């Protein structure tokens, strides 16, 4: 009974004749201290990411936060990106003016159209108010840039921007951030999240193999392109780019011969859409890379074209596009004109169309 075990040591209560008892006691003596040491030991640190991954994450963070950058030590918030964009736009307008002088209000409105015209066109397409009017920062930044270029005593900022190449190049790199955000955040992303097209629930998207994004691929490409270069297109269409004092509504030169930045905006918009594949239209998964990395790729596209122009003197780094792509669809520089004799006439034994015979 209970009196037989009272006062006896534990090792006398275990029969060591059975082998399992000996093995269990030995395992306990070994495992208990080991478990105690392992419990108090810190887990091993995660592996150090490679240098290129650190650099990429740093650039992604800079580009992501650039939209909210404001000038320090100022009593009011003024956007850095919008200030640099207005400085570049106003400097280009003044350079196009040459030695002429234009009324200040006309110049103010003209530069504003060239500066914010792209995102304004996108807002009109989406039925939304222009984003740059939704905050006090952007109008103040534009006014500051206009004053620095046209009204600052001694024209010091204008001379510095146009005469000091390292400063001009640095401002152009910052301006490429505006171009990248114009194509992505302020253009394509706005079209993809427009509520006018109706939202798609996750369950409905999974059931019908649809994406949860609004709109369509062509609409996203159009908004991305316009937000990236629409200001220049509007300026050329209205004749308010500084080349003449009076505005003139004319055929935009972009439709006759697209400028390098119009082609760049279109290519970068297509690239961003292909990387995201938001509507699951393309035969690969959505977001091949992270969204932030996609924006960095667009940013480097803009920096590459700008560097080729400013550093290496290449007038149009994208001039190869049309000669390479046009033969794929049998597209020449111009279309229309009189019909040509070919397979149609050979098969039907006709000498041309009825209109051609009348002209003869």
C-alpha positions in Angstrom: 0.0 0.0 0.0 0.9 3.6 0.4 3.2 2.8 3.4 5.5 0.6 1.3 6.6 3.6 -1.0 6.8 6.3 1.7 10.3 7.4 2.4 11.9 5.4 -0.4 14.2 7.2 -2.9 12.9 7.4 -6.6 15.6 5.2 -8.0 14.5 2.4 -5.7 11.0 2.7 -7.1 12.1 2.0 -10.7 13.0 -1.4 -11.8 16.2 -1.3 -13.9 15.8 -4.8 -14.9 13.7 -3.7 -17.9 15.9 -2.2 -20.7 13.3 0.5 -21.7 13.5 2.0 -18.2 17.3 2.5 -18.5 17.0 4.0 -22.0 14.3 6.4 -20.9 16.3 7.5 -17.9 19.4 8.1 -20.0 17.4 10.0 -22.7 15.8 12.2 -20.0 19.2 13.0 -18.5 20.5 14.1 -22.0 17.5 15.9 -23.5 16.4 18.0 -20.5 19.6 20.1 -20.4 19.6 20.3 -24.2 16.0 21.6 -24.4 16.7 24.1 -21.6 19.7 25.6 -23.6 17.7 25.6 -26.9 14.8 27.4 -25.3 16.9 30.3 -24.1 18.9 30.6 -27.4 17.9 33.4 -29.8 16.9 32.3 -33.3 19.5 32.7 -36.0 19.3 36.1 -37.9 17.8 36.1 -41.4 20.2 36.0 -44.3 21.6 39.4 -45.4 19.9 40.5 -48.7 22.3 41.1 -51.6 23.5 44.6 -52.4 21.4 45.0 -55.5 18.2 44.1 -53.6 19.1 46.8 -51.0 19.7 49.4 -53.7 16.4 48.4 -55.5 14.4 48.7 -52.3 16.0 52.1 -51.6 15.1 53.4 -55.1 11.6 52.0 -54.7 11.2 53.8 -51.4 12.5 57.1 -52.8 10.2 57.0 -55.8 7.2 56.0 -53.6 7.8 58.8 -51.1 8.7 61.4 -53.8 5.1 62.3 -54.3 4.9 63.6 -50.7 8.3 65.4 -50.7 8.0 69.1 -49.7 10.6 71.8 -49.3 11.9 71.9 -45.7 12.1 75.0 -43.5 9.1 76.6 -45.1 6.0 77.7 -43.2 3.7 76.2 -45.9 3.8 72.8 -47.7 5.1 73.1 -51.3 5.7 70.0 -53.4 9.2 69.4 -54.6 8.2 67.5 -57.7 5.7 70.1 -58.8 8.2 72.9 -58.2 10.8 71.2 -60.4 8.2 70.4 -63.0 7.1 74.1 -63.1 10.7 75.3 -63.2 11.5 73.0 -66.2 8.3 73.9 -68.0 8.7 77.7 -67.5 12.4 77.5 -68.5 11.5 75.7 -71.7 8.8 78.3 -72.4 11.2 81.2 -71.9 13.8 79.6 -74.0 11.2 79.3 -76.8 10.4 83.0 -76.5 13.9 84.1 -77.3 14.2 87.8 -77.0 10.4 88.4 -77.2 8.2 89.5 -74.3 4.7 88.2 -73.7 2.0 89.5 -71.3 2.6 88.0 -67.9 -0.9 86.5 -67.5 -0.7 84.9 -70.9 2.6 83.3 -70.0 1.3 82.2 -66.6 -1.7 80.4 -68.1 0.3 79.0 -71.0 2.9 77.5 -68.7 0.2 76.1 -66.5 -1.4 74.3 -69.4 1.9 72.8 -70.5 2.7 71.9 -66.9 -0.5 70.2 -65.7 -2.3 69.6 -69.1 -1.7 65.9 -69.1 -3.2 65.0 -65.8 -6.0 67.5 -66.5 -6.9 65.6 -69.7 -6.9 62.4 -67.8 -9.2 63.9 -65.1 -11.6 65.0 -67.8 -11.7 61.5 -69.3 -12.4 60.1 -65.8 -15.0 62.7 -65.0 -12.9 63.9 -62.0 -11.6 67.3 -60.9 -7.9 67.8 -61.8 -5.7 66.3 -59.1 -3.4 69.4 -59.0 -6.3 71.5 -58.0 -7.2 69.2 -55.1 -4.4 70.5 -52.9 -2.8 73.9 -52.1 0.7 72.5 -52.6 0.6 72.2 -56.4 -0.7 75.7 -57.2 1.8 77.2 -54.8 4.6 75.1 -56.3 3.7 76.2 -59.8 3.6 79.9 -58.7 7.0 79.5 -57.1 8.5 78.0 -60.2 7.0 80.8 -62.4 8.4 83.5 -60.1 11.8 81.9 -60.1 12.1 81.8 -63.9 10.4 85.0 -64.9 10.4 87.4 -62.0 13.4 86.7 -59.9 15.8 89.7 -59.7 18.8 89.1 -62.0 17.3 86.0 -63.6 19.6 84.0 -61.5 17.5 80.8 -61.4 16.9 80.8 -65.2 20.6 81.4 -66.0 21.6 78.6 -63.5 19.1 76.1 -65.0 20.1 76.8 -68.6 23.8 77.4 -68.0 25.0 74.9 -65.3 24.8 71.4 -66.8 25.0 69.4 -63.6 22.2 71.4 -62.1 20.1 71.0 -65.2 20.8 67.3 -65.3 19.8 66.8 -61.6 16.6 68.7 -62.2 15.8 66.6 -65.3 16.3 63.4 -63.2 13.8 64.7 -60.6 11.5 65.7 -63.5 11.7 62.1 -64.7 10.1 61.1 -61.4 7.2 63.3 -62.3 7.1 61.7 -65.7 7.1 58.2 -64.2 4.4 59.1 -61.7 2.4 60.7 -64.5 2.4 57.5 -66.5 1.8 55.2 -63.5 0.2 56.7 -60.3 -1.4 59.8 -61.9 -2.5 58.1 -65.2 -2.8 54.3 -65.5 -3.6 53.7 -61.8 -6.3 56.3 -61.8 -7.9 54.6 -64.8 -7.6 51.2 -63.2 -9.3 52.4 -60.0 -12.0 54.6 -61.6 -15.3 53.9 -59.9 -17.3 55.0 -63.0 -16.9 51.6 -64.5 -18.3 49.8 -61.5 -16.3 47.7 -59.0 -15.8 43.9 -59.3 -15.9 41.9 -56.1 -13.2 39.3 -55.4 -15.8 36.4 -55.5 -17.1 37.6 -58.9 -13.6 38.0 -60.3 -12.7 34.5 -59.2 -15.9 33.0 -60.6 -15.7 34.6 -64.0 -11.9 34.7 -64.3 -11.9 38.5 -64.2 -9.7 41.0 -62.5 -10.8 43.3 -59.8 -9.7 46.4 -61.7 -12.0 48.8 -63.5 -11.9 50.0 -67.1 -10.0 48.3 -69.9 -6.5 48.0 -71.2 -6.8 50.7 -74.0 -8.3 53.1 -71.5 -5.4 52.6 -69.0 -2.9 52.9 -71.8 -4.5 56.2 -73.0 -4.6 57.7 -69.5 -1.0 56.7 -68.8 0.2 58.2 -72.1 -1.8 61.5 -71.7 -0.7 62.0 -68.1 2.9 61.6 -69.2 2.9 63.9 -72.2 -0.5 65.6 -72.5 0.8 69.0 -71.5 3.1 69.2 -74.4 0.4 68.0 -76.8 -2.0 70.7 -75.5 0.7 73.3 -75.7 1.4 72.5 -79.3 -2.3 72.2 -80.2 -3.1 75.7 -78.7 0.1 77.3 -79.9 0.9 78.3 -76.3 4.4 76.8 -76.0 6.2 80.1 -76.3 7.2 80.0 -80.0 4.6 82.7 -80.8 2.9 85.4 -78.8 -0.6 84.7 -80.2 -2.3 81.4 -79.6 -3.4 79.5 -82.7 -5.5 76.4 -82.9 -3.8 74.1 -85.3 -3.1 70.4 -86.0 -0.9 69.2 -83.2 2.6 68.5 -84.6 2.5 65.3 -82.5 -0.1 63.9 -84.9 2.2 64.6 -87.8 5.4 63.4 -86.2 5.3 62.3 -82.6 8.0 63.8 -80.4 10.4 61.7 -78.5 8.6 62.2 -75.2 5.2 61.3 -76.7 6.7 58.0 -77.9 8.4 57.6 -74.5 5.1 58.1 -72.6 3.3 55.6 -74.9 6.1 53.0 -74.6 6.3 53.3 -70.8 2.6 53.2 -70.4 2.5 49.9 -72.4 5.4 48.5 -70.4 3.7 49.4 -67.1 0.5 47.8 -68.2 2.3 44.6 -69.4 4.2 44.3 -66.1 1.0 44.7 -64.1 -1.4 42.8 -66.4 -4.3 44.1 -64.3 -7.1 42.7 -66.4 -5.5 39.3 -66.7 -5.7 39.7 -70.5 -2.2 38.8 -71.3 -1.0 35.2 -71.0 1.0 35.6 -67.8 0.1 36.2 -64.2 -0.7 39.6 -62.7 2.1 41.8 -61.3 5.1 39.9 -62.7 7.1 42.1 -60.4 6.1 44.3 -57.5 4.2 47.5 -58.3 6.9 49.6 -56.9 9.5 47.8 -59.1 7.3 48.4 -62.1 7.3 52.1 -61.4 11.1 52.1 -61.0 11.4 50.4 -64.4 9.3 53.2 -66.0 11.5 55.8 -64.1 14.7 54.3 -65.5 13.2 54.4 -69.0 12.6 58.1 -68.7 16.1 58.7 -67.3 17.7 56.6 -70.0 16.1 58.6 -72.8 16.8 61.9 -71.1 20.5 60.9 -70.6 20.8 59.9 -74.2 19.6 63.3 -75.3 21.4 65.6 -72.8 24.6 63.7 -72.3 25.3 61.8 -75.5 23.5 64.3 -77.8 21.1 61.8 -79.4 18.2 63.9 -80.8 15.7 61.0 -80.8 16.7 57.9 -79.0 13.5 56.2 -80.1 13.8 57.0 -83.8 14.2 53.2 -84.5 10.7 52.4 -83.4 8.8 53.3 -86.6 11.2 51.8 -89.1 11.2 48.5 -87.1 7.5 48.2 -86.3 5.8 49.8 -89.4 6.6 46.9 -91.8 4.8 44.5 -89.5 1.4 46.1 -90.3 2.4 47.5 -93.8 2.4 51.1 -92.5 4.2 53.8 -94.3 4.5 57.5 -93.4 1.3 58.5 -95.2 -1.9 56.7 -96.1 -4.6 57.2 -98.7 -4.0 58.7 -102.1 -4.8 57.1 -105.5 -5.2 53.3 -105.6 -2.3 51.2 -106.8 -2.5 48.5 -109.4 -1.9 45.1 -107.9 -3.5 41.8 -107.0 -7.0 43.2 -107.3 -6.6 44.4 -110.9 -4.7 41.2 -111.9 -7.5 39.0 -110.6 -10.4 41.0 -112.0 -8.7 42.4 -115.0 -9.5 46.0 -114.2 -7.4 49.0 -114.8 -8.2 50.6 -111.5 -11.2 51.8 -109.5 -14.0 53.8 -110.9 -12.7 57.0 -109.3 -9.3 56.5 -110.9 -10.9 56.1 -114.3 -12.8 59.3 -113.9 -9.6 61.2 -113.0 -7.9 59.8 -116.1 
